[in-house]
């Protein structure tokens, strides 16, 4: 298959051979191939099921496609030639599943460990970063990752499993601290249950009215599940309200609960479409605003009054 390695470069109205700069493969896989692990496929009326694969991309395993090739048009060469649009991989192929056990002390310092399982571009991009530097320098990559997930975070530990095996999900573990994470006015303790990750983007807030749709690099499915233990002298006064957002291009939910001095927060973010039309700009803006509000929302803790004899 002849293709351009930049999505939307090729015009379908004038698909000149001069516009192709790359070649990938369209493979007819065996019938017993597991469609749950091989995502980059497309049924062809004459050739049957086709699996698209870029053998020049050393970080993208068989069954996946680099984001720039998804939804891209290529010239499929067999008995003749025809222009074919490659598939967009479903959100379930591009996952970040993150769990964290955290604790906050009376001074407002947050300490914890996190466990992540990544697939798709989130895995391949981080793998590339880690493999590009000597082992002794990989802590810097993890520090940059943690700093991007939460402002002021300091890395305390990090490890990665099966870094060189591109056929498996990327699994990472890291520890961190954040001084002054919680605010401490009087007898209150104010903390944000969403301790890691930023999904609320301000990309539409400062710009002039758009003339082109918003195009994301790939679909995605991200989930976070955090447990935050807090000092026994505090009780919960108020929790952030649950959030449930759904539209044609994305979905987002979050909820908080508390039990035995442990605050539990979970959320799910799903980007279902890579292209958001001009007619949907207001929906996208409100969607991102609502996520940003949820990420900034505080749980309010109050000291428990102790009765003295």
VMD Tcl script that draws the C-alpha trace (Angstrom):
set ca {
  {0.00 0.00 0.00}
  {1.33 3.43 -1.01}
  {0.55 6.09 1.58}
  {1.64 9.44 2.96}
  {2.90 9.37 6.53}
  {0.91 12.54 7.30}
  {-2.84 12.19 7.70}
  {-5.00 14.43 5.45}
  {-2.04 15.25 3.19}
  {-3.50 13.29 0.29}
  {-6.44 14.74 -1.59}
  {-8.95 12.07 -2.57}
  {-10.05 14.27 -5.47}
  {-6.52 14.36 -6.90}
  {-4.58 11.41 -5.53}
  {-1.39 11.91 -7.50}
  {1.38 9.27 -7.10}
  {3.67 12.19 -6.22}
  {1.75 12.63 -2.95}
  {2.79 9.22 -1.58}
  {6.00 9.11 0.45}
  {5.75 5.78 2.28}
  {4.87 2.11 1.78}
  {3.18 -0.25 4.27}
  {1.73 -3.75 4.02}
  {-1.81 -5.05 3.65}
  {-1.71 -8.67 4.82}
  {-4.35 -11.35 4.47}
  {-4.17 -12.96 7.93}
  {-5.09 -16.58 8.69}
  {-8.74 -17.19 9.51}
  {-7.97 -18.07 13.13}
  {-6.48 -14.63 13.89}
  {-7.78 -13.20 17.16}
  {-9.71 -10.04 16.26}
  {-9.59 -8.99 19.95}
  {-5.82 -8.45 19.77}
  {-5.44 -7.50 16.10}
  {-7.14 -4.13 15.65}
  {-5.83 -2.65 12.38}
  {-8.07 -4.65 10.06}
  {-10.54 -3.89 7.30}
  {-12.81 -6.25 5.34}
  {-12.27 -5.97 1.58}
  {-15.04 -7.17 -0.79}
  {-12.60 -9.04 -3.08}
  {-9.54 -9.79 -0.93}
  {-11.24 -10.61 2.37}
  {-9.98 -9.41 5.71}
  {-6.86 -7.22 5.46}
  {-4.44 -6.47 8.27}
  {-2.50 -3.22 7.84}
  {1.04 -3.10 9.22}
  {3.94 -0.67 9.00}
  {7.12 -2.81 9.16}
  {9.33 0.30 9.34}
  {7.84 1.39 12.68}
  {9.85 -0.49 15.28}
  {7.68 0.62 18.22}
  {4.22 -0.31 16.87}
  {3.45 -4.04 17.11}
  {1.51 -6.11 14.58}
  {-2.20 -5.46 15.03}
  {-1.79 -1.73 15.64}
  {-1.22 1.29 13.41}
  {0.68 4.51 14.18}
  {-1.84 7.33 14.74}
  {-0.73 9.24 11.62}
  {-1.77 6.29 9.42}
  {-5.20 5.80 10.98}
  {-8.08 7.29 8.94}
  {-5.48 7.97 6.26}
  {-5.97 7.11 2.59}
  {-3.60 4.77 0.80}
  {-3.33 3.18 -2.64}
  {-3.95 -0.54 -2.26}
  {-1.97 -2.33 -4.99}
  {-3.15 -5.81 -6.02}
  {-4.35 -6.75 -9.53}
  {-4.95 -3.08 -10.05}
  {-5.03 -0.19 -7.61}
  {-7.70 1.44 -5.49}
  {-7.81 4.18 -2.88}
  {-8.70 2.76 0.53}
  {-9.20 4.50 3.87}
  {-7.41 2.77 6.74}
  {-9.34 2.11 9.95}
  {-9.36 4.17 13.13}
  {-8.51 1.93 16.06}
  {-11.22 1.71 18.72}
  {-10.72 3.42 22.13}
  {-10.15 0.02 23.75}
  {-6.93 -0.41 21.75}
  {-5.46 2.78 23.24}
  {-5.66 2.43 27.01}
  {-4.19 3.93 30.14}
  {-5.49 2.18 33.25}
  {-4.11 3.86 36.36}
  {-4.59 2.93 40.02}
  {-2.99 4.73 42.96}
  {-2.80 4.37 46.74}
  {-2.21 7.76 48.32}
  {-2.16 9.34 51.76}
  {-2.43 12.93 52.96}
  {-1.05 14.07 56.31}
  {-2.23 16.94 58.52}
  {0.29 19.31 56.92}
  {-1.23 18.72 53.47}
  {1.61 16.59 52.08}
  {0.52 13.90 49.61}
  {2.49 10.64 49.35}
  {1.69 7.62 47.24}
  {2.40 4.99 44.62}
  {0.76 4.46 41.24}
  {0.44 1.49 38.89}
  {-0.24 1.97 35.16}
  {-1.02 -0.41 32.30}
  {-0.70 1.17 28.84}
  {-1.50 0.01 25.31}
  {-1.47 1.72 21.92}
  {0.30 5.07 21.40}
  {0.44 5.78 25.14}
  {2.59 2.66 25.49}
  {4.71 3.01 22.34}
  {5.54 6.69 22.91}
  {6.66 6.13 26.50}
  {8.59 3.01 25.48}
  {10.43 5.04 22.85}
  {11.34 7.69 25.42}
  {12.65 5.13 27.90}
  {14.57 3.07 25.36}
  {16.19 6.20 23.88}
  {18.20 6.87 27.05}
  {20.57 4.74 29.16}
  {19.03 2.97 32.12}
  {20.68 5.40 34.56}
  {18.83 8.32 32.93}
  {15.37 6.78 32.85}
  {14.51 8.31 36.21}
  {14.46 11.68 34.40}
  {11.82 10.37 32.01}
  {9.70 9.21 34.93}
  {10.16 12.54 36.73}
  {8.94 14.36 33.64}
  {5.96 11.98 33.43}
  {5.01 12.51 37.09}
  {5.46 16.29 36.86}
  {3.10 16.32 33.89}
  {0.51 14.32 35.80}
  {0.51 16.53 38.90}
  {2.12 19.94 39.43}
  {4.82 19.91 42.08}
  {5.18 16.12 42.21}
  {8.60 14.72 43.11}
  {9.48 11.19 42.01}
  {10.56 8.82 44.79}
  {10.67 5.47 42.93}
  {10.05 4.02 39.47}
  {10.12 0.68 37.67}
  {8.98 -0.73 34.34}
  {8.07 -4.29 33.33}
  {8.99 -5.92 29.98}
  {10.18 -2.65 28.48}
  {11.56 -4.28 25.32}
  {8.56 -6.53 24.61}
  {6.36 -4.52 22.24}
  {3.82 -7.32 22.00}
  {2.67 -6.82 25.60}
  {1.13 -3.83 27.42}
  {3.59 -1.47 29.06}
  {3.39 -1.72 32.85}
  {4.96 0.96 35.03}
  {5.02 1.67 38.77}
  {6.15 4.87 40.44}
  {6.08 6.64 43.78}
  {5.92 10.36 44.41}
  {5.29 13.11 46.95}
  {3.69 16.56 46.67}
  {4.34 19.05 49.45}
  {1.40 21.35 50.20}
  {-1.01 19.41 48.01}
  {-3.94 20.08 50.36}
  {-4.91 23.52 51.61}
  {-5.20 23.94 55.36}
  {-7.47 26.86 56.37}
  {-8.24 26.76 60.11}
  {-9.66 23.35 61.06}
  {-10.34 22.37 57.44}
  {-8.34 20.33 54.96}
  {-9.14 20.90 51.28}
  {-7.85 18.37 48.76}
  {-8.54 17.48 45.15}
  {-9.47 13.78 44.82}
  {-8.27 13.85 41.18}
  {-4.60 13.73 42.14}
  {-3.12 12.60 38.81}
  {-3.77 13.44 35.18}
  {-5.13 16.36 33.16}
  {-7.91 15.81 30.64}
  {-9.56 19.24 30.79}
  {-7.90 21.07 27.91}
  {-8.16 24.83 27.26}
  {-7.47 24.50 23.51}
  {-10.71 26.31 22.59}
  {-10.70 29.02 25.26}
  {-8.22 31.56 23.90}
  {-8.48 31.25 20.16}
  {-10.58 32.99 17.53}
  {-13.56 31.15 16.05}
  {-12.32 28.03 14.29}
  {-12.55 27.48 10.56}
  {-11.42 23.84 10.69}
  {-12.56 20.86 12.79}
  {-10.55 19.64 15.77}
  {-8.61 16.48 14.89}
  {-7.11 14.31 17.62}
  {-4.25 11.92 16.91}
  {-6.12 8.82 18.10}
  {-9.07 7.56 20.11}
  {-8.46 6.71 23.76}
  {-9.82 5.01 26.86}
  {-8.38 6.17 30.19}
  {-9.45 5.16 33.67}
  {-8.24 6.35 37.06}
  {-8.93 4.82 40.45}
  {-7.42 6.51 43.52}
  {-7.57 5.74 47.23}
  {-6.54 8.63 49.48}
  {-6.23 7.91 53.20}
  {-6.46 10.91 55.52}
  {-5.75 11.51 59.25}
  {-8.19 10.07 61.77}
  {-8.98 13.42 63.33}
  {-10.71 14.51 60.11}
  {-14.09 13.61 58.70}
  {-15.60 14.42 55.32}
  {-17.81 17.52 55.19}
  {-18.33 17.62 51.44}
  {-17.41 15.56 48.38}
  {-17.28 16.70 44.74}
  {-20.47 16.03 42.83}
  {-20.44 13.04 40.47}
  {-20.04 13.84 36.78}
  {-21.58 12.07 33.80}
  {-20.98 13.44 30.29}
  {-21.84 11.75 27.02}
  {-21.95 12.85 23.41}
  {-21.17 11.44 19.98}
  {-17.40 11.98 20.17}
  {-16.52 11.45 23.84}
  {-17.67 10.38 27.30}
  {-16.55 11.13 30.85}
  {-17.69 9.99 34.29}
  {-16.37 10.49 37.80}
  {-17.50 9.77 41.34}
  {-16.19 10.00 44.90}
  {-16.98 8.14 48.10}
  {-15.50 7.75 51.58}
  {-15.22 4.89 54.05}
  {-13.03 4.40 57.14}
  {-10.93 7.52 56.52}
  {-10.25 6.55 52.91}
  {-11.44 8.80 50.10}
  {-12.05 6.88 46.87}
  {-12.17 8.63 43.53}
  {-12.67 7.02 40.13}
  {-13.16 8.37 36.64}
  {-13.38 7.24 33.03}
  {-12.47 9.24 29.92}
  {-13.28 7.94 26.45}
  {-12.48 9.68 23.17}
  {-14.65 7.89 20.63}
  {-13.89 9.92 17.50}
  {-10.72 11.60 16.25}
  {-12.60 14.33 14.39}
  {-14.93 16.89 15.98}
  {-16.81 19.02 13.46}
  {-17.25 22.79 13.56}
  {-20.92 22.27 14.47}
  {-19.79 20.43 17.61}
  {-17.30 23.04 18.87}
  {-19.57 24.32 21.63}
  {-20.19 20.76 22.79}
  {-16.45 20.09 22.87}
  {-15.76 23.33 24.74}
  {-18.36 22.53 27.41}
  {-17.11 18.95 27.64}
  {-13.54 20.08 28.33}
  {-14.68 22.77 30.76}
  {-16.69 20.24 32.77}
  {-13.69 17.91 33.00}
  {-11.44 20.77 34.12}
  {-13.98 21.70 36.80}
  {-14.02 18.10 38.03}
  {-10.22 17.98 38.18}
  {-10.16 21.18 40.26}
  {-13.01 20.16 42.58}
  {-12.19 19.86 46.29}
  {-13.19 17.44 48.98}
  {-13.64 19.32 52.27}
  {-12.42 17.62 55.44}
  {-13.09 18.93 58.94}
  {-11.56 18.02 62.28}
  {-13.65 15.72 64.42}
  {-14.67 17.26 67.73}
  {-13.41 15.07 70.57}
  {-15.56 14.90 73.69}
  {-13.57 15.19 76.95}
  {-14.82 13.69 80.25}
}
mol new
graphics top color blue
foreach p $ca { graphics top sphere $p radius 0.5 }
foreach p [lrange $ca 0 end-1] q [lrange $ca 1 end] { graphics top cylinder $p $q radius 0.2 }
display resetview
